Amino acid sequence: MQTSVVGQIEKKTQKRLVRLFRDTLGYAYLGNWIDRENNRNVEPDLLRSCPQGCICNLN
């Protein structure tokens, strides 16, 4: 299956955002979960395991 032009642009945008969050903002990249069973946009277990304030620490 060939990726559409829109799909190619979307993948480039996603890669730029991953670099921004990982390299500039210090977030851990957990990889591409596209084929992961029960894949969701929000992973409640990961959010619950994170200490309060670790998502955004502006100090």
Jmol script that loads the backbone (N, CA, C; Angstrom):
load data "model"
ATOM      1  N   MET A   1       0.838  -1.186   0.000  1.00  0.00           N
ATOM      2  CA  MET A   1       0.000   0.000   0.000  1.00  0.00           C
ATOM      3  C   MET A   1       0.886   1.253   0.000  1.00  0.00           C
ATOM      4  N   GLN A   2       0.602   2.147  -0.889  1.00  0.00           N
ATOM      5  CA  GLN A   2       1.417   3.346  -1.031  1.00  0.00           C
ATOM      6  C   GLN A   2       0.863   4.460  -0.148  1.00  0.00           C
ATOM      7  N   THR A   3       1.757   5.177   0.523  1.00  0.00           N
ATOM      8  CA  THR A   3       1.362   6.273   1.385  1.00  0.00           C
ATOM      9  C   THR A   3       0.991   7.482   0.541  1.00  0.00           C
ATOM     10  N   SER A   4      -0.119   8.119   0.878  1.00  0.00           N
ATOM     11  CA  SER A   4      -0.544   9.311   0.145  1.00  0.00           C
ATOM     12  C   SER A   4       0.355  10.491   0.488  1.00  0.00           C
ATOM     13  N   VAL A   5       0.260  11.533  -0.322  1.00  0.00           N
ATOM     14  CA  VAL A   5       1.040  12.754  -0.059  1.00  0.00           C
ATOM     15  C   VAL A   5       0.670  13.319   1.306  1.00  0.00           C
ATOM     16  N   VAL A   6      -0.624  13.299   1.635  1.00  0.00           N
ATOM     17  CA  VAL A   6      -1.068  13.800   2.938  1.00  0.00           C
ATOM     18  C   VAL A   6      -0.459  12.946   4.047  1.00  0.00           C
ATOM     19  N   GLY A   7      -0.436  11.618   3.847  1.00  0.00           N
ATOM     20  CA  GLY A   7       0.162  10.724   4.832  1.00  0.00           C
ATOM     21  C   GLY A   7       1.640  10.986   5.018  1.00  0.00           C
ATOM     22  N   GLN A   8       2.349  11.276   3.935  1.00  0.00           N
ATOM     23  CA  GLN A   8       3.780  11.574   4.014  1.00  0.00           C
ATOM     24  C   GLN A   8       4.017  12.868   4.787  1.00  0.00           C
ATOM     25  N   ILE A   9       3.201  13.866   4.533  1.00  0.00           N
ATOM     26  CA  ILE A   9       3.324  15.147   5.244  1.00  0.00           C
ATOM     27  C   ILE A   9       3.028  14.949   6.724  1.00  0.00           C
ATOM     28  N   GLU A  10       2.003  14.158   7.018  1.00  0.00           N
ATOM     29  CA  GLU A  10       1.641  13.879   8.414  1.00  0.00           C
ATOM     30  C   GLU A  10       2.788  13.173   9.135  1.00  0.00           C
ATOM     31  N   LYS A  11       3.413  12.204   8.511  1.00  0.00           N
ATOM     32  CA  LYS A  11       4.534  11.495   9.139  1.00  0.00           C
ATOM     33  C   LYS A  11       5.716  12.432   9.396  1.00  0.00           C
ATOM     34  N   LYS A  12       6.001  13.342   8.453  1.00  0.00           N
ATOM     35  CA  LYS A  12       7.076  14.321   8.659  1.00  0.00           C
ATOM     36  C   LYS A  12       6.760  15.223   9.853  1.00  0.00           C
ATOM     37  N   THR A  13       5.496  15.651   9.951  1.00  0.00           N
ATOM     38  CA  THR A  13       5.069  16.497  11.067  1.00  0.00           C
ATOM     39  C   THR A  13       5.208  15.746  12.384  1.00  0.00           C
ATOM     40  N   GLN A  14       4.783  14.491  12.410  1.00  0.00           N
ATOM     41  CA  GLN A  14       4.907  13.687  13.628  1.00  0.00           C
ATOM     42  C   GLN A  14       6.362  13.534  14.042  1.00  0.00           C
ATOM     43  N   LYS A  15       7.250  13.315  13.096  1.00  0.00           N
ATOM     44  CA  LYS A  15       8.678  13.181  13.418  1.00  0.00           C
ATOM     45  C   LYS A  15       9.237  14.471  13.998  1.00  0.00           C
ATOM     46  N   ARG A  16       8.816  15.613  13.432  1.00  0.00           N
ATOM     47  CA  ARG A  16       9.274  16.909  13.973  1.00  0.00           C
ATOM     48  C   ARG A  16       8.782  17.096  15.403  1.00  0.00           C
ATOM     49  N   LEU A  17       7.532  16.713  15.668  1.00  0.00           N
ATOM     50  CA  LEU A  17       6.992  16.856  17.019  1.00  0.00           C
ATOM     51  C   LEU A  17       7.692  15.920  18.001  1.00  0.00           C
ATOM     52  N   VAL A  18       8.002  14.720  17.566  1.00  0.00           N
ATOM     53  CA  VAL A  18       8.742  13.797  18.433  1.00  0.00           C
ATOM     54  C   VAL A  18      10.090  14.405  18.798  1.00  0.00           C
ATOM     55  N   ARG A  19      10.798  14.952  17.809  1.00  0.00           N
ATOM     56  CA  ARG A  19      12.099  15.583  18.089  1.00  0.00           C
ATOM     57  C   ARG A  19      11.944  16.756  19.060  1.00  0.00           C
ATOM     58  N   LEU A  20      10.924  17.581  18.863  1.00  0.00           N
ATOM     59  CA  LEU A  20      10.695  18.719  19.757  1.00  0.00           C
ATOM     60  C   LEU A  20      10.478  18.247  21.189  1.00  0.00           C
ATOM     61  N   PHE A  21       9.540  17.317  21.375  1.00  0.00           N
ATOM     62  CA  PHE A  21       9.244  16.851  22.729  1.00  0.00           C
ATOM     63  C   PHE A  21      10.413  16.103  23.348  1.00  0.00           C
ATOM     64  N   ARG A  22      11.113  15.297  22.570  1.00  0.00           N
ATOM     65  CA  ARG A  22      12.218  14.500  23.097  1.00  0.00           C
ATOM     66  C   ARG A  22      13.460  15.350  23.336  1.00  0.00           C
ATOM     67  N   ASP A  23      13.906  16.066  22.312  1.00  0.00           N
ATOM     68  CA  ASP A  23      15.197  16.764  22.373  1.00  0.00           C
ATOM     69  C   ASP A  23      15.121  18.118  23.063  1.00  0.00           C
ATOM     70  N   THR A  24      14.054  18.856  22.856  1.00  0.00           N
ATOM     71  CA  THR A  24      13.950  20.206  23.414  1.00  0.00           C
ATOM     72  C   THR A  24      13.267  20.222  24.775  1.00  0.00           C
ATOM     73  N   LEU A  25      12.192  19.449  24.898  1.00  0.00           N
ATOM     74  CA  LEU A  25      11.402  19.494  26.131  1.00  0.00           C
ATOM     75  C   LEU A  25      11.740  18.385  27.116  1.00  0.00           C
ATOM     76  N   GLY A  26      12.573  17.433  26.691  1.00  0.00           N
ATOM     77  CA  GLY A  26      13.053  16.413  27.605  1.00  0.00           C
ATOM     78  C   GLY A  26      12.112  15.259  27.880  1.00  0.00           C
ATOM     79  N   TYR A  27      11.113  15.063  27.053  1.00  0.00           N
ATOM     80  CA  TYR A  27      10.196  13.939  27.237  1.00  0.00           C
ATOM     81  C   TYR A  27      10.845  12.643  26.762  1.00  0.00           C
ATOM     82  N   ALA A  28      10.450  11.536  27.363  1.00  0.00           N
ATOM     83  CA  ALA A  28      10.910  10.215  26.926  1.00  0.00           C
ATOM     84  C   ALA A  28      10.028   9.758  25.767  1.00  0.00           C
ATOM     85  N   TYR A  29      10.651   9.295  24.703  1.00  0.00           N
ATOM     86  CA  TYR A  29       9.912   8.768  23.555  1.00  0.00           C
ATOM     87  C   TYR A  29       9.741   7.266  23.740  1.00  0.00           C
ATOM     88  N   LEU A  30       8.514   6.803  23.762  1.00  0.00           N
ATOM     89  CA  LEU A  30       8.226   5.399  24.020  1.00  0.00           C
ATOM     90  C   LEU A  30       8.124   4.579  22.748  1.00  0.00           C
ATOM     91  N   GLY A  31       8.372   5.191  21.615  1.00  0.00           N
ATOM     92  CA  GLY A  31       8.356   4.471  20.345  1.00  0.00           C
ATOM     93  C   GLY A  31       7.031   4.584  19.619  1.00  0.00           C
ATOM     94  N   ASN A  32       6.979   3.980  18.441  1.00  0.00           N
ATOM     95  CA  ASN A  32       5.775   3.984  17.623  1.00  0.00           C
ATOM     96  C   ASN A  32       4.925   2.790  18.017  1.00  0.00           C
ATOM     97  N   TRP A  33       3.749   3.051  18.557  1.00  0.00           N
ATOM     98  CA  TRP A  33       2.863   2.002  19.057  1.00  0.00           C
ATOM     99  C   TRP A  33       1.739   1.707  18.075  1.00  0.00           C
ATOM    100  N   ILE A  34       1.923   2.004  16.813  1.00  0.00           N
ATOM    101  CA  ILE A  34       0.847   1.859  15.828  1.00  0.00           C
ATOM    102  C   ILE A  34       0.279   0.443  15.789  1.00  0.00           C
ATOM    103  N   ASP A  35       1.120  -0.562  15.967  1.00  0.00           N
ATOM    104  CA  ASP A  35       0.659  -1.949  15.893  1.00  0.00           C
ATOM    105  C   ASP A  35       0.431  -2.573  17.267  1.00  0.00           C
ATOM    106  N   ARG A  36       0.503  -1.773  18.309  1.00  0.00           N
ATOM    107  CA  ARG A  36       0.340  -2.270  19.668  1.00  0.00           C
ATOM    108  C   ARG A  36      -1.128  -2.595  19.947  1.00  0.00           C
ATOM    109  N   GLU A  37      -1.361  -3.731  20.582  1.00  0.00           N
ATOM    110  CA  GLU A  37      -2.725  -4.113  20.940  1.00  0.00           C
ATOM    111  C   GLU A  37      -3.306  -3.111  21.936  1.00  0.00           C
ATOM    112  N   ASN A  38      -4.572  -2.775  21.772  1.00  0.00           N
ATOM    113  CA  ASN A  38      -5.288  -1.819  22.639  1.00  0.00           C
ATOM    114  C   ASN A  38      -4.626  -0.437  22.652  1.00  0.00           C
ATOM    115  N   ASN A  39      -4.048  -0.039  21.543  1.00  0.00           N
ATOM    116  CA  ASN A  39      -3.410   1.262  21.422  1.00  0.00           C
ATOM    117  C   ASN A  39      -4.441   2.366  21.601  1.00  0.00           C
ATOM    118  N   ARG A  40      -4.117   3.372  22.421  1.00  0.00           N
ATOM    119  CA  ARG A  40      -5.018   4.499  22.680  1.00  0.00           C
ATOM    120  C   ARG A  40      -4.236   5.803  22.628  1.00  0.00           C
ATOM    121  N   ASN A  41      -4.945   6.905  22.441  1.00  0.00           N
ATOM    122  CA  ASN A  41      -4.309   8.222  22.426  1.00  0.00           C
ATOM    123  C   ASN A  41      -3.786   8.608  23.805  1.00  0.00           C
ATOM    124  N   VAL A  42      -4.497   8.210  24.848  1.00  0.00           N
ATOM    125  CA  VAL A  42      -4.087   8.509  26.219  1.00  0.00           C
ATOM    126  C   VAL A  42      -3.887   7.188  26.940  1.00  0.00           C
ATOM    127  N   GLU A  43      -2.778   7.056  27.630  1.00  0.00           N
ATOM    128  CA  GLU A  43      -2.460   5.846  28.379  1.00  0.00           C
ATOM    129  C   GLU A  43      -2.588   6.150  29.872  1.00  0.00           C
ATOM    130  N   PRO A  44      -3.769   5.915  30.455  1.00  0.00           N
ATOM    131  CA  PRO A  44      -4.003   6.268  31.867  1.00  0.00           C
ATOM    132  C   PRO A  44      -2.980   5.672  32.834  1.00  0.00           C
ATOM    133  N   ASP A  45      -2.545   4.434  32.608  1.00  0.00           N
ATOM    134  CA  ASP A  45      -1.575   3.826  33.526  1.00  0.00           C
ATOM    135  C   ASP A  45      -0.251   4.582  33.532  1.00  0.00           C
ATOM    136  N   LEU A  46       0.183   5.047  32.370  1.00  0.00           N
ATOM    137  CA  LEU A  46       1.422   5.831  32.313  1.00  0.00           C
ATOM    138  C   LEU A  46       1.242   7.178  32.997  1.00  0.00           C
ATOM    139  N   LEU A  47       0.087   7.789  32.836  1.00  0.00           N
ATOM    140  CA  LEU A  47      -0.157   9.078  33.488  1.00  0.00           C
ATOM    141  C   LEU A  47      -0.214   8.927  35.004  1.00  0.00           C
ATOM    142  N   ARG A  48      -0.851   7.863  35.478  1.00  0.00           N
ATOM    143  CA  ARG A  48      -0.959   7.633  36.922  1.00  0.00           C
ATOM    144  C   ARG A  48       0.407   7.353  37.551  1.00  0.00           C
ATOM    145  N   SER A  49       1.302   6.711  36.816  1.00  0.00           N
ATOM    146  CA  SER A  49       2.608   6.359  37.376  1.00  0.00           C
ATOM    147  C   SER A  49       3.563   7.543  37.432  1.00  0.00           C
ATOM    148  N   CYS A  50       3.207   8.623  36.789  1.00  0.00           N
ATOM    149  CA  CYS A  50       4.064   9.801  36.745  1.00  0.00           C
ATOM    150  C   CYS A  50       3.823  10.655  37.992  1.00  0.00           C
ATOM    151  N   PRO A  51       4.880  11.012  38.727  1.00  0.00           N
ATOM    152  CA  PRO A  51       4.695  11.877  39.898  1.00  0.00           C
ATOM    153  C   PRO A  51       4.076  13.219  39.503  1.00  0.00           C
ATOM    154  N   GLN A  52       3.271  13.768  40.378  1.00  0.00           N
ATOM    155  CA  GLN A  52       2.633  15.046  40.094  1.00  0.00           C
ATOM    156  C   GLN A  52       3.684  16.111  39.812  1.00  0.00           C
ATOM    157  N   GLY A  53       3.494  16.837  38.738  1.00  0.00           N
ATOM    158  CA  GLY A  53       4.413  17.912  38.385  1.00  0.00           C
ATOM    159  C   GLY A  53       5.483  17.497  37.381  1.00  0.00           C
ATOM    160  N   CYS A  54       5.605  16.207  37.069  1.00  0.00           N
ATOM    161  CA  CYS A  54       6.669  15.800  36.168  1.00  0.00           C
ATOM    162  C   CYS A  54       6.323  16.080  34.709  1.00  0.00           C
ATOM    163  N   ILE A  55       5.039  16.248  34.393  1.00  0.00           N
ATOM    164  CA  ILE A  55       4.634  16.509  33.010  1.00  0.00           C
ATOM    165  C   ILE A  55       5.134  17.878  32.570  1.00  0.00           C
ATOM    166  N   CYS A  56       4.946  18.863  33.399  1.00  0.00           N
ATOM    167  CA  CYS A  56       5.349  20.216  33.028  1.00  0.00           C
ATOM    168  C   CYS A  56       5.936  20.916  34.245  1.00  0.00           C
ATOM    169  N   ASN A  57       7.218  21.047  34.284  1.00  0.00           N
ATOM    170  CA  ASN A  57       7.877  21.705  35.399  1.00  0.00           C
ATOM    171  C   ASN A  57       8.514  22.979  34.865  1.00  0.00           C
ATOM    172  N   LEU A  58       7.881  24.113  35.125  1.00  0.00           N
ATOM    173  CA  LEU A  58       8.339  25.393  34.564  1.00  0.00           C
ATOM    174  C   LEU A  58       9.328  26.105  35.485  1.00  0.00           C
ATOM    175  N   ASN A  59       9.645  25.541  36.645  1.00  0.00           N
ATOM    176  CA  ASN A  59      10.578  26.190  37.580  1.00  0.00           C
ATOM    177  C   ASN A  59      12.005  25.922  37.205  1.00  0.00           C
TER     178      ASN A  59
END
end "model"
wireframe off; spacefill off
backbone 0.3
color backbone group
